[in-house]
Amino acid sequence: MNISNRRSFLSTAAGALALATVPRHGFGQAAAVDAAAVMDKAARFLKSRQASDGTWSADRKEPGITALAVSALLRSGRATPAEPVVVKALAYLETFVKPEGGLPDAPHANYTTAIALAAFHQANANGKYDAVIKGAQAFLKGKQWDEGEGKSPDDSFYGGAGYGGKNSRPDLSNTTFMLEALHDSGVPPDDPAFKKALIFISRCQNLDSEFNDQPWAKKINDGGFIYTAANGGTSVAGPTDDGGLRSYASMTYAGLKSMIYAGLTPDDPRARAALEYIKKHYTLDENPGLGERGLYYYYQVFGKALSVLGEDSITDASGVAHDWRADLTAALAKRQGPNGEWVNKADGFMEGDANLVTSYGLLALASARKKTS
């Protein structure tokens, strides 16, 4: 969806879903915070944690954390491609790149390739990483579940992406990382990868519609999203007694962002339903549906999704309009540690790792910056 279409999308959807720009005095109030200072402190922490070989959290044997950290520094403007911290990190990631494309030998090859693609794209000066970028794009498309893996559109795996490996079940998180990397590196929304992914994404939504043929879709029907539709469906928020799968906010923001990347139109019921869920569950105090679990993942996808929407405010179910950028910045500022770090005491999804979580925080704040052009 191009910029003009996105503006049209928001203009059309605003009246029905109360997602619109309102006068500043109408916003839900968040304490004024110096976002630049928060980001500077976080960046100093991340830079201080890089090992001499260019890695972060190498003991976890997950190069995706290194890719995420360097991407966060670049996207937040707290490092340049020529800075040693970036040069060393990208040189490390390049050791995983293969001639056929991507980072196939990484433990979670799809995830790592998607995050690394974003980093290489952000650092690509004078075409230095053109070949790496094209190879990573091809790798991700090749690993997407489709006819090449013997899956037809009526299969619940179809269009999704997993962590990597022959038996990697697709999930919405990995699918959205894949689409974000493809989108940001210049792949257009009419590319077959987006069209296929939209089939999978739609099946991950709790929406009784022609787009979700899964038996649990109509049982909750709140417009939110679950983790995966594959193999009968799974939600980290758990099932209901009647076999429904509970929605949760982080996957809902991920689903909405991905649908927009795939070019949905303003009147599409999937987008409207997702926005309605967001309106009803707007908060930065928790990851709705999961509480403290996955809180910082939630923050980064919250910021990215609302940035893609392009509006300054969102009106919650009580009719209160919020400056989401101020709310997000304030939520991160009050949780920042004394050395600039973030870490989640609810250590699920690896959020006990300060390097990973601080990267999430920087990415969230980078998305909260207003565009200047």
C-alpha positions as CSV (number, residue, x, y, z in Angstrom):
1,M,0.0,0.0,0.0
2,N,1.5,3.3,-1.0
3,I,1.5,6.5,1.2
4,S,-1.6,8.0,-0.4
5,N,-3.5,4.8,0.0
6,R,-2.5,4.5,3.6
7,R,-3.8,8.0,4.2
8,S,-7.0,7.1,2.5
9,F,-7.2,3.9,4.6
10,L,-7.0,5.9,7.8
11,S,-9.4,8.6,6.7
12,T,-12.0,6.0,5.8
13,A,-11.5,3.9,8.9
14,A,-11.4,6.8,11.4
15,G,-15.0,7.4,11.8
16,A,-16.0,3.8,12.5
17,L,-13.0,2.9,14.6
18,A,-12.0,6.2,16.3
19,L,-8.5,6.0,15.1
20,A,-7.9,9.6,14.1
21,T,-5.8,12.7,14.8
22,V,-7.4,14.9,17.4
23,P,-6.4,18.3,19.0
24,R,-3.5,18.0,21.3
25,H,-5.6,18.9,24.4
26,G,-7.8,15.8,23.6
27,F,-5.0,13.3,24.1
28,G,-4.8,11.0,27.1
29,Q,-2.0,12.6,29.0
30,A,1.5,11.1,29.4
31,A,4.3,12.7,31.3
32,A,6.7,14.6,29.0
33,V,9.9,12.5,28.5
34,D,13.1,13.3,26.6
35,A,13.0,10.4,24.2
36,A,16.4,11.3,22.7
37,A,18.0,11.0,26.2
38,V,16.3,7.6,26.8
39,M,17.5,6.3,23.4
40,D,21.1,7.7,24.0
41,K,21.2,5.9,27.4
42,A,20.0,2.6,25.9
43,A,22.4,2.9,23.0
44,R,25.4,3.4,25.3
45,F,24.3,0.3,27.2
46,L,24.1,-1.8,24.0
47,K,27.4,-0.6,22.7
48,S,29.1,-1.4,26.0
49,R,27.8,-5.0,25.8
50,Q,29.2,-5.9,22.4
51,A,31.9,-8.6,22.6
52,S,35.2,-8.2,20.8
53,D,34.1,-10.4,18.0
54,G,31.1,-8.2,17.2
55,T,28.4,-10.2,18.9
56,W,25.8,-9.8,21.6
57,S,24.6,-12.7,23.7
58,A,26.8,-15.1,21.8
59,D,26.4,-17.7,24.6
60,R,22.8,-18.2,23.5
61,K,24.2,-19.2,20.0
62,E,21.6,-17.1,18.4
63,P,23.1,-14.6,15.9
64,G,19.6,-13.1,15.5
65,I,20.2,-11.2,18.7
66,T,23.3,-9.6,17.2
67,A,21.3,-8.7,14.1
68,L,18.6,-7.2,16.2
69,A,21.0,-5.1,18.3
70,V,22.8,-3.6,15.3
71,S,19.4,-3.0,13.5
72,A,18.2,-1.2,16.6
73,L,21.3,1.0,16.8
74,L,21.0,1.9,13.1
75,R,17.2,2.5,13.0
76,S,17.3,4.7,16.1
77,G,20.1,6.8,14.6
78,R,22.4,5.9,17.5
79,A,25.1,4.4,15.2
80,T,26.2,4.8,11.6
81,P,27.1,2.1,9.1
82,A,30.8,3.2,9.4
83,E,30.9,3.0,13.2
84,P,33.1,0.1,14.5
85,V,30.2,-1.3,16.5
86,V,28.2,-1.8,13.3
87,V,31.1,-2.9,11.1
88,K,32.1,-5.6,13.6
89,A,28.5,-6.8,14.0
90,L,27.9,-7.0,10.3
91,A,31.2,-8.7,9.6
92,Y,30.2,-11.4,12.2
93,L,26.8,-11.8,10.5
94,E,28.5,-12.1,7.1
95,T,30.2,-15.3,8.3
96,F,26.8,-17.0,8.2
97,V,25.9,-15.7,4.7
98,K,26.1,-18.4,2.0
99,P,26.4,-18.0,-1.8
100,E,22.9,-19.4,-2.3
101,G,21.5,-16.6,-0.1
102,G,20.5,-16.0,3.5
103,L,22.0,-17.3,6.7
104,P,20.9,-21.0,6.3
105,D,23.3,-22.3,9.0
106,A,22.0,-20.1,11.7
107,P,20.1,-22.0,14.4
108,H,16.9,-20.2,13.5
109,A,17.7,-19.5,9.9
110,N,14.5,-17.8,8.8
111,Y,14.3,-15.5,11.8
112,T,18.0,-14.6,11.7
113,T,17.9,-14.0,8.0
114,A,14.9,-11.7,8.3
115,I,16.5,-9.6,11.1
116,A,19.9,-9.6,9.4
117,L,18.3,-8.5,6.1
118,A,16.9,-5.5,7.9
119,A,20.3,-4.7,9.3
120,F,22.2,-5.1,6.1
121,H,19.6,-2.9,4.3
122,Q,19.9,-0.1,6.9
123,A,23.7,-0.2,6.5
124,N,23.8,-0.5,2.7
125,A,25.9,2.4,1.5
126,N,26.9,2.6,-2.2
127,G,25.5,-0.9,-2.9
128,K,27.9,-2.6,-0.5
129,Y,25.4,-5.2,0.6
130,D,23.3,-5.4,-2.6
131,A,24.1,-9.1,-3.2
132,V,23.6,-10.0,0.5
133,I,20.2,-8.3,0.4
134,K,19.0,-9.9,-2.8
135,G,20.2,-13.3,-1.5
136,A,18.4,-12.9,1.8
137,Q,15.2,-11.9,0.0
138,A,15.4,-15.0,-2.2
139,F,16.1,-17.2,0.8
140,L,13.1,-16.0,2.8
141,K,10.8,-16.4,-0.2
142,G,12.1,-19.8,-0.8
143,K,11.5,-20.9,2.7
144,Q,7.9,-19.7,2.9
145,W,5.4,-22.5,3.1
146,D,3.8,-22.9,-0.4
147,E,3.7,-25.2,-3.3
148,G,7.5,-25.7,-3.2
149,E,6.9,-27.5,0.1
150,G,4.0,-29.4,-1.1
151,K,1.4,-27.1,0.5
152,S,-1.7,-25.8,-1.3
153,P,-3.7,-22.7,-0.3
154,D,-6.2,-24.8,1.6
155,D,-3.5,-26.0,4.0
156,S,-3.1,-24.2,7.3
157,F,0.7,-23.9,6.8
158,Y,0.3,-22.1,3.4
159,G,2.0,-18.7,3.2
160,G,3.5,-18.7,6.6
161,A,7.1,-18.7,7.8
162,G,8.7,-20.5,10.8
163,Y,12.0,-20.2,12.6
164,G,13.7,-22.3,10.0
165,G,14.6,-25.9,9.3
166,K,12.7,-28.6,7.4
167,N,10.0,-29.2,10.0
168,S,9.6,-25.6,11.1
169,R,5.9,-24.9,11.7
170,P,4.9,-21.4,10.5
171,D,3.8,-18.8,13.0
172,L,2.7,-15.2,12.8
173,S,5.7,-13.8,14.6
174,N,8.2,-15.2,12.1
175,T,5.9,-14.4,9.2
176,T,5.7,-10.7,10.3
177,F,9.5,-10.5,10.7
178,M,9.8,-11.9,7.2
179,L,7.3,-9.5,5.7
180,E,8.8,-6.5,7.5
181,A,12.3,-7.3,6.2
182,L,11.0,-7.8,2.7
183,H,8.9,-4.6,2.8
184,D,11.7,-2.5,4.3
185,S,14.3,-3.7,1.7
186,G,12.1,-2.8,-1.2
187,V,9.9,-5.8,-2.1
188,P,6.5,-4.4,-3.3
189,P,3.2,-5.5,-1.8
190,D,2.1,-7.2,-5.0
191,D,4.9,-9.7,-4.7
192,P,3.6,-13.3,-4.4
193,A,5.3,-13.6,-1.0
194,F,2.9,-11.0,0.4
195,K,-0.1,-12.5,-1.3
196,K,0.7,-15.9,0.1
197,A,1.4,-14.6,3.5
198,L,-1.9,-12.8,3.7
199,I,-3.7,-16.1,3.5
200,F,-1.7,-17.4,6.5
201,I,-2.1,-14.1,8.4
202,S,-5.9,-14.1,7.8
203,R,-6.1,-17.6,9.2
204,C,-4.4,-16.4,12.4
205,Q,-7.2,-13.8,13.1
206,N,-10.1,-14.5,15.4
207,L,-12.7,-13.4,12.8
208,D,-15.7,-15.2,11.5
209,S,-15.3,-14.4,7.8
210,E,-14.6,-15.9,4.4
211,F,-10.9,-15.4,5.1
212,N,-10.6,-17.8,8.0
213,D,-11.8,-21.4,7.4
214,Q,-10.5,-22.7,10.8
215,P,-13.1,-24.2,13.1
216,W,-12.1,-22.0,16.1
217,A,-12.3,-18.6,14.2
218,K,-16.0,-17.9,15.0
219,K,-15.8,-18.9,18.7
220,I,-14.2,-15.7,20.0
221,N,-14.5,-13.5,16.9
222,D,-13.0,-10.4,18.5
223,G,-10.7,-9.4,15.6
224,G,-7.5,-10.2,17.5
225,F,-4.8,-12.6,16.5
226,I,-3.2,-15.8,17.7
227,Y,0.3,-17.2,17.4
228,T,-0.4,-19.7,14.6
229,A,-3.2,-21.3,12.6
230,A,-1.1,-24.3,11.7
231,N,-1.8,-27.8,13.1
232,G,-5.2,-26.8,14.4
233,G,-4.1,-23.4,15.8
234,T,-2.1,-22.3,18.9
235,S,-2.5,-19.2,21.1
236,V,0.1,-18.4,23.8
237,A,-2.9,-16.8,25.6
238,G,-4.5,-20.2,25.8
239,P,-7.8,-21.9,24.7
240,T,-11.3,-21.3,25.9
241,D,-13.4,-24.1,27.3
242,D,-15.3,-24.4,24.0
243,G,-12.2,-24.7,21.9
244,G,-11.7,-21.1,21.0
245,L,-8.1,-19.6,20.9
246,R,-7.7,-16.4,22.8
247,S,-6.3,-13.3,21.0
248,Y,-3.5,-11.2,22.4
249,A,-2.2,-7.8,21.6
250,S,1.3,-8.3,20.4
251,M,0.2,-10.7,17.7
252,T,-2.7,-8.4,16.8
253,Y,-0.4,-5.5,16.1
254,A,1.9,-7.8,14.2
255,G,-1.1,-9.1,12.1
256,L,-2.4,-5.6,11.4
257,K,1.0,-4.3,10.3
258,S,1.5,-7.3,8.0
259,M,-1.9,-6.9,6.4
260,I,-1.2,-3.3,5.6
261,Y,2.2,-4.3,4.1
262,A,0.2,-6.8,1.9
263,G,-1.9,-4.0,0.6
264,L,-5.3,-4.4,2.2
265,T,-8.0,-1.8,1.3
266,P,-9.7,0.5,3.7
267,D,-13.0,-1.4,3.7
268,D,-11.4,-4.8,4.3
269,P,-13.2,-6.4,7.3
270,R,-9.9,-7.9,8.6
271,A,-8.3,-4.5,9.1
272,R,-11.4,-3.0,10.6
273,A,-11.7,-5.9,13.1
274,A,-8.1,-5.7,14.1
275,L,-8.4,-1.9,14.7
276,E,-11.5,-2.5,16.8
277,Y,-9.6,-5.0,19.0
278,I,-6.7,-2.4,19.4
279,K,-9.2,0.3,20.4
280,K,-10.7,-2.0,23.0
281,H,-7.4,-3.1,24.5
282,Y,-5.3,0.0,24.3
283,T,-2.7,0.1,27.1
284,L,1.0,0.3,27.7
285,D,0.8,-1.2,31.2
286,E,0.9,-4.8,29.9
287,N,0.7,-6.9,26.8
288,P,-3.0,-7.5,26.7
289,G,-3.8,-11.1,26.9
290,L,-0.4,-12.1,28.3
291,G,0.3,-9.5,31.0
292,E,4.0,-9.0,31.5
293,R,5.0,-11.8,29.2
294,G,6.4,-10.6,26.0
295,L,6.0,-7.0,27.1
296,Y,9.0,-5.6,25.2
297,Y,8.2,-7.5,22.0
298,Y,4.8,-5.9,22.4
299,Y,6.3,-2.5,22.7
300,Q,8.3,-2.8,19.5
301,V,5.5,-4.2,17.4
302,F,3.0,-1.6,18.9
303,G,5.3,1.2,17.8
304,K,5.9,-0.3,14.3
305,A,2.3,-0.9,13.6
306,L,1.0,2.5,14.7
307,S,3.9,4.1,12.8
308,V,2.8,2.3,9.7
309,L,-0.8,3.6,10.2
310,G,0.6,7.1,10.2
311,E,-1.7,8.8,12.7
312,D,-0.8,10.7,15.9
313,S,-3.6,9.4,18.2
314,I,-5.8,6.5,18.9
315,T,-9.1,6.6,20.8
316,D,-9.7,3.8,23.3
317,A,-12.9,2.1,24.1
318,S,-13.8,4.8,26.7
319,G,-13.5,7.5,24.2
320,V,-10.2,8.8,25.4
321,A,-7.8,9.8,22.7
322,H,-4.1,9.0,23.3
323,D,-0.9,10.3,21.9
324,W,0.5,6.8,21.4
325,R,4.1,8.1,20.9
326,A,4.1,9.9,24.2
327,D,2.5,6.9,25.9
328,L,5.0,4.5,24.5
329,T,8.0,6.7,25.3
330,A,6.8,7.2,28.9
331,A,6.2,3.5,29.4
332,L,9.7,2.7,28.3
333,A,11.3,5.6,30.2
334,K,9.8,4.5,33.5
335,R,11.0,0.9,33.0
336,Q,14.5,1.8,32.0
337,G,17.3,0.5,34.2
338,P,20.1,2.7,35.7
339,N,22.5,1.7,33.0
340,G,20.1,2.3,30.1
341,E,19.0,-1.3,29.9
342,W,15.6,-2.9,29.8
343,V,14.9,-6.4,31.0
344,N,11.7,-8.3,31.7
345,K,11.4,-10.0,35.1
346,A,8.8,-12.3,33.4
347,D,11.6,-14.1,31.5
348,G,9.5,-15.7,28.8
349,F,10.4,-15.5,25.1
350,M,14.0,-14.8,26.2
351,E,13.1,-11.4,27.6
352,G,15.4,-11.9,30.6
353,D,18.2,-11.1,28.1
354,A,19.0,-7.4,28.5
355,N,20.6,-7.2,25.1
356,L,17.5,-8.5,23.3
357,V,15.1,-6.4,25.3
358,T,17.1,-3.2,25.1
359,S,17.1,-3.7,21.3
360,Y,13.3,-4.1,21.4
361,G,13.1,-0.8,23.4
362,L,15.3,1.1,20.9
363,L,13.3,-0.2,18.0
364,A,10.1,0.8,19.7
365,L,11.4,4.3,20.3
366,A,12.7,4.6,16.8
367,S,9.2,3.9,15.5
368,A,7.8,6.5,17.9
369,R,9.7,9.3,16.2
370,K,7.6,11.5,13.9
371,K,8.5,11.5,10.2
372,T,10.0,14.8,9.2
373,S,9.1,14.5,5.5
